[in-house]
Amino acid sequence: MVKYSIPYIAYITVFAVIPFISTFVIAGVNYNLKPIDLIPLEEVLYNTFIFSVFTAIFSTIIGYFLAIAVDMLTRRWARIMSLLIVLPFTIPFTASALIWSISLYGGGYGWFTYLLHIPYDPLYFSSTAIYSVTMVSIWTSIPFAFLIIFSSLKSIPQEITESARVDGLKLSEYYFSIANPLIGKAFWTAFILNFVLSLGNFDLPYVMTGGGPGYASTTLPLVVYQEFFLLGNVPAGAFFAAILSIIATVPSIGLLYAIKGKRSPMPSIKIRINDKVFKSILAAFTAVILFFLDMPVYWMVIVSIRSPLDDFVSPPDFLPSKIDPSYLILAAKTSVPYIITSLVVSISVAIITILISSAASFEINKNKKLSFLLPLSIYFYSLPSASYIIPVYLLIGFLGLLNTWWGLILASPVFTATYSVWLMFNFFSGLPKSYEEAADVFSIKNKFIRIILPLSRPVLISSFLLSFIFSWHLLFYPLVLTSTPYCMDFPPQGAQTVTIFALNSIGNLTINWGILASSALISSIPVLIVSWYAIDRVIRGAYRGGIKFV
């Protein structure tokens, strides 16, 4: 039976498979690649790998130790600490870039440059630009690695942890010798996912530096955008998109191996440290990282509500003496059309995702003939959006849906549906077969709709919320597929999202910190609330036996 999977198969064929293949076809047609000689390809590739590799390494290692630190806490404190750790994950990339742009401002005006005694803005120097943007990427990626590894720690059978206590093992011995091999898959899954996601991260370099100075922080997704959408060179844009796809394929295969492999990819390490010393080291480490994770968000709030006179005070005022919400009120009023679009698009994408992914993941789990859809879904989820944006743009334009809600609603689920199939497949794999057998015994028709779906409510809600969050965060697709904000009329015209609204706060000649911070805050508040609820569900789910990311 494949009747429930047909919509999903049709969707990824139209918006993933065909665009992916078409990218390579376009790159080979009208082979006009002379302008490529003007682009320092080696420098772009170097920046792309520095950005991706450093993000994956540091975010995964930091997430690993944070997961251990939180795992040692009581359930109540673990939830509180977890929500503080994942705070950057709730902020759209565009807002994150804006937050750090004012945090890195030189001359002692930004909190980061002041505390580290950096007398200049590192974003404006070619020797430091790519590393500054990479640091922000690490900041946004740590929570994702933490969630995956922490959930894996919580899925370790209780009898193993109790046996370790009975044997008198130190905490360091338990985590590095016993738990380490058991969470190996989660560790490498987090590493590879953060690598492939940062490989396609367009938002941070684009918003923070625009790829500059020169090409000092330009990555492959930026080149795709510049060549096709700014210069109109379709073959050149497709050429760089094809290169990006080829590079992303290698870690994608590694991700599939990490998920399906039976051997533990992590060794058992014998380390014996006194429990008090071990806890103290992790507590100090966690305190430093928490400050790094949460201070930018606090700074965003402070800058958005303080007087503009405080913007250029050195040392920076961490507790403003006067509250001036004028910029925040202005941002709230002007953001309404963008927020409406983001709400409509994000909710619609989440609904479509649930409708096509739940049925497909269930049938993939039950029908061996459809087993190829799981690795295919994981592969397309891990591909950068720039890999097939050009054919998608041409398709949406052919349908006459550019700058419309429908254009975004149709194009965006390619990211959320593929991930949800992976997530729901793991859920259905653990669902007892007795439910289906009982339905067969009593000859219940449409057992998926009448029996399975009601039992799947937890994973359906989680998938819906995560899809909503991801759609709200999107910048690349709205930037390419839209051109004006919603007209506040019906039928709706214009479809720029709240991430575009936040992006517009960056002026051509000068930057108003208050407007910038207020725009970032307004774009973050709705999804921040939803994100905390969704992530709290994931954390609570981890305590009930572990979320199956792998």
N, C-alpha and C positions, 0 to 999 in steps of 0.2 A: 504494500500500500504506500503510495506516494502522494495521495491527494492533498494532504495538509502541507506538504513541502513545496508544492508547485508555485505559490506566490513568492516564497523566498528564493527559489531557484531562478524564477523569472526576474526578480528584482536584481540579484547580484550579477546575473548575466548582462542585464542592460546597463547597470551603473557601476560594475566593477570589472567583469571579465572582458567585455567588449571595449570599454575605455582603456583598459590596461594594454590590450593587444594593439589598439588603434594608436596608442602613443608611439610604439615602435614603428608602425606603418607610416605615421606622419613624419617621424624623424628621417625616414628614408625617401620621402617624396619631396620634390622640389629642393633638392639637396643644396640649400643656400646657407652654408655654414661659415662664410667668410667673416661675419662679425664676431665669431667665436674667437678669432685670433686676437681680438681686442680685450678678451677676458683672461686674466691670469688663472688658468684652470688649476694649476698646481696649488696656488694660494687658496682658492675656493675649496678644493678638496681637503687641504690641510685644516682649514677652519672648520669644515664639516666634521672631520674626524676628531679634532680637538674638542669641539662642542659636544659630540655624541659620546665619545669614549670617556672623557672626564666626568660628564654627567652620570653615566652609568656606573662608573667605578665608585665615585664618592657618595652618590645618593644611596647606592645599595649597601655599601659598608656602613655608612651612618645609620641607615634604616635598620640594618642587622643588629647593631648594638642598642639602638633605641628599643627594638622589639624585645630584646633580652631584659633590658632595664624595666620596661613596663610589665613584662610577664612575671616579674618577681613581686609586683605590688598586689595589694588586695583588689578585689574586683571593682570596688567603688573608685579607688584612686586610679586604677588602670584605665577606667573609662574617661575620667577627667583628663588624665595625662594624654590619652590617645587623641581626644578631641583637640587639645592644644597642639599636638604634633601635626595633625592633619589640616590645621588651619590654612596653610598656603595652598593646599590642594583644592580648597573651596573657592579660591580667587581665580577668576578668568586670567589667562595668560596676558591678555592686553592690560588688564588692571595691574597685574604683577609687574609688568614692564614699566608702567607709569609709576608705581610705588617706588621701585628701585631707581628710577631716573632721578627722583628728588632725594632719595637716600644717598646716592653716590655723588651728589652735586659737590664740587670742590670748593676750596676756600674756607673750609670749616663750617659750611652751612648745612650740609647733609649729615645726618646722624652717623652714618657708616664712615664717611671720610673724616669726620671729626674724631671719632673714637679711635681710629687707626692712624690718626695724624697724617692723612694723605692730603697734601696741599693743592691737589688738582683733581679734575674730574676724569677718572680713568676711561670713561666712555669716549673721550675726545682725543685719545692718543692711540696711534696705530699699534704700539707695542703692548697695550693693555686692554684694548677694546674687546677682543674675542674672549679673553679670560674673564672680564667683568660680566659679559653676557652669559658665559658658561656658569659662573657662580650663581646667577639668578636661575638658570635652568636646574642646577643642583638643588637650589632652594625649593623649587616647585616640584621636584621629583622625589625628594626624601619621603614625603608622606605616603606615596604610592608603594615604594619599596617596603616601608614600615608595615603597611596594612597587609601586604602579601605574606611577609615573613612572620608577623605577629599572629595572623590567622593560622599559619602552619604550625607555629609553636603550640597554639591552643588545640590543635587537632591531634597532638601526640596522646596516645592512650593513657588514661589516668594510672593504669597499673604500672606503667613504666616509670612515671614520676614518683609514685609511691614506693616502688622497689628501690629507686635511687636513694630515697630518704632512709629507708630501712637499712640499706647498705652503708649509710653514713657518708655518702659522697658530698664533697663540698659543692657549692653552687657552680663554681667555675668548672669543676669536673663534670657535673651534669650537663651544663650547656655546651661545652666544647667537646666532650667525649661521647655523651649519649645523644643529646638533642641535635648536634651538628649534622650527623649523617641523615637524620630523619627530616630535616628541613632543607636539605641540599637542593631538591627540585625547586622549592619556593625561592631560595636565594638566587639561583641562576635564572629562573623565570623572571624575577624582578629585575635582574641585571640586563637581560636581553630585551625585555619590554621597555625599560627606560632607555636603552640604546636606540631601539628602532623608533620609539616615539620622539626622542630628541633629534634623531636623524631627519625627521620630517617636520621639526618644529620651525614654523615660519614666523610665528607671532613675536617671539622675544627679540631676535635680531632685527626684524623689520621695525618694530616699535621703538626699541631702545637706541639703535644706531643707524637704521636704514642700510646696514651693510658697511658703513664707513668706519673711520675715515678712509676714503678710497675704497679698496676691497678688503680692508683689514679685518672686518667681521662678517663678510659676505659668505653665506652658505648656499648649498645647491638649491634649496627651495626658493631662496630669494632670486637666484639667477633665472629660474623658471619663470617666476613672476615678472621680472624685469624684461626678459627677452620677449615673452609673448604678450603680456598685458600692457607694458609700457612702450616697448619698441615695435610691437606688431610682427615680430619675426617668429612665425609659427614653427617652422622646422627646427630652428635653434632652441626654442623653448621645449619642444618635444625631445630634442637630443639630450638636453640636460635632465629632463624628466626620466628618460630611459636610463641614463647613467644612475640616477637616484634609485630607480627600481632595481637595477642589477645589484647595486651595493646593498640595498635593503633585503634582497633575497637571501643572502648568506646568513645574517642573524635570524631571519625568519625560519630557515631550516633548522638552525640551532635551537630556536624556541620549540619547534615541534619535537625535536629530539629530547629536549629537557623535560617536556610534558609527558612524552610516551616512554622514555627510557626507564628501565627497571632498576638499574644500578644507581646507588646514591652518588651524586657528583661532588659530595663534600666529605672530607676525611674526618676521622675521629682524632681529635687533638688532646693530648694529655697535658692539662694545665691545672695546677693545684695552688689556689690562692685562698688565704683566710677569708671567710665569708664577709666579715666586717670591712676588710680592705677592698674586697671585690665590689661590695655594695657602694662603698664610698667613691671608688673610681668611677663606677657607672653613674652615680648620682651627680658627681661633678661634671662628667661628660654630658649628661642629659640637660643639666642646667644651662651650660654654654650653648648647646644646640637649640634648646627652647628659646633662648634669647634671640638667637639668629633667626629662628623660624617666625617668631611672633612680633618682634620689634618692628619690622616693616609695616605690618598691618596696623599696629598702634600708631605709628608715624603717619600713616595715611589718614587715620581718623583725626589726629591732632592737627595736621596741616589743613584739613578741610574745614575745621571749625574755628581756627585761630585768626587773629587779625593779620592782614597782609603785611603789616609793618614788622611782624615777627619772622618773616620769611628769610631775611638776610641779616640775621643776628648771629654773631659768633662769640662764644659757643652757642649752639642751637638751644632753644627753649623747649625742654621736654615736658614742661607743665605750663601751658600758656596762662597768663594772668587774666586775659580777656577773651571771652567767647564771641565769635562773629560768624554766625551761620549763613550769612548772605550768599556766599558762593554755593553752599550746599543747597539752599532753597532754590537758587537759580538753576543749578544742575538738575534738581528734581523736577522742576517745571519743564525744562527744555528736553528732558529725556523721555517724556511720555510716549511719543510716537515710536521711539526705538524699543522701549520696554514692551509695548503692546505687540510689536512684531516678534520680539524674542520670546514672549510668552506663547503666542500663537504657534510659532514655528517649533519651539522646544516641546510643547505639549503634543503637537501633532506628530512630530518625529518619534516621541516616546510611545505614543499609541500605535503607530505603524510598526515600530520595532517589536512591541509585545505581540501584535497580531501575527506577524510573519515569522518571528523567531521562535516563539514558544512551540508552535506546531512542528516546525522544521526540526528543532532540536530533539523533540520527542521521537519523531520518526527516524532521525539519524541514529538515535540510541537503540531503536528496535529493529531497524532494517539494515542489514549489512551492505546491501546494494547502495545505500546512501552514505556509507561511512566516509566516502571521499569528501563529503561536504564539510566535515569538521576541520580537517587540515586546510582545506581551501578557504574556509571562513577565517581561520586563525592567520593564514597567510595574507589575505586581503586586509584584515584588521591591522596587521603590523606594517603594511605598506604606507609610506607617506602620502598624504592627500595630493601633493604635487605630482605624484606618479601618474595620475590619470585626470587631473583637473582640466587639461586642454580639451580632450574629447567630451568631457561632461559639459564644459562651457559651450562647445559647439552644438551639443545635443539640446541643451536648455534653450539656446538661442534659436535653433531650428523649430522647437516647439512653441516659440514665442513667449517663453516664461521668464526671460531675464527681468530682473528688478521686480519680481513678484514673490508673494508668500509661497505660491505653489512651486516655484523653481527651487527654493531652499528646502521646502518640505520633501520634495522628491529626491533631491540630491544628497541630503545629509544622512539618512539612515544607513548608508553604506558603511559608516563607521560604527554606529550603535548596534545595528542588527547583527553584524558579524561577531562583535564581542558578546552580545547577548546569547547567541547560539552556543558559544563556548561556555558561558556561565551556566546556562540552563541545561546544557548537555551533562555537565558535572552533577547538577541537582537530580536530573532524571536517572542518572546512573546509580544513585544511591537510594532511589525510591523503591520500597519493597514491592516485589512482583505480586504479592498476595492481593493487592488492590485490583490489578488487572485480571487476575485469575478469578476473583470473586465476581467481577463484572461479566466475565465469560460464562461463569456458572449460571448466573441469573439472566443471561442473554440481554444484557443492557447495551443498547445501541448508542453510537457516538460516545463511547466511554472516555475519549480524550476530553470532550467538552463537559460531560456530566460528572466524571469521576476525577480525572487527572488534574484538570485546571483548578478546581476548588482546592485540591491538596497542594497545589503549586503556588498558592498566594504569596508566601514569603519571597520566593525568588522572582515572581512576577513584579511585586512591588519594588524590590531592589533593582531589577532591570529597568523598570520604568523610571525610577528616580535617577539612576546613573545615566540613562539615555537623556533625560531632561538636562542634567548637569553638563554632559558633554556637548549637547546642542547649544546650550547657552554660552559655552566657552568659545565656540567657533569664531574665528576671524577670517581665515583664508577664503573659505567659500562665500561668506557674505561680502567680503571685499571684492571678489571677482564677479559674483553673480548679481550684485545689486549696485545701484548708483544714487538713489535718493531715499529719504525716510518716508515712512507711511504717511499718506496724505490726510489721515483722520477723516476719511469719507468712505462711502461704499458705492460701487465696488472698490476694494482697496487697490491703491497704486503706490509703489515704492515699498522697499522691503529691507532697508538698512537696519541692522540689529544694534543692540546696546553696546556691543564691542566696538562697532564703528563709531558710536556716540563717544565712547571713551577715547578712541583714537583721535577724534576731531578736536580734543582739548589741547593737543599739541599745536601751538601756533607756528606760522611760517617764520616769523622773525623773533618773537619773544615767547616765553613760557610763563604763564600765570600759575604759580604753584597751587593756589587755592582752588582754581577751576580744575586743574589737573587732578588734584587729590579728591575733590568732590565728585568729579566724573568717574574716577576709579571706584570710589566708595558706592556711588549710586548703581554702577554696573555690577557690583559685587553683592549687595545686600540681599536681593531676592534669592539668588542661587546659593549664597552662603547659608541662609536658613534651611533651604532644601538639602544642601550638602551635609550639614551637621546632622540632620535627621536621618539621611540615608546612611552616612558613615556610622552613626550610632547604632543603626540596625545591623550593619556589618560587624561591628565590635561585639554587640550582644549575641549575634549569630555565632561568632567565634567562640564565645563562652559556652554555647550549647553544643559544641562538638567540632567547630572549625568550618570556615567557608572554604569550599573546594575551588581554589584558583588553579590548582594543578591536579 
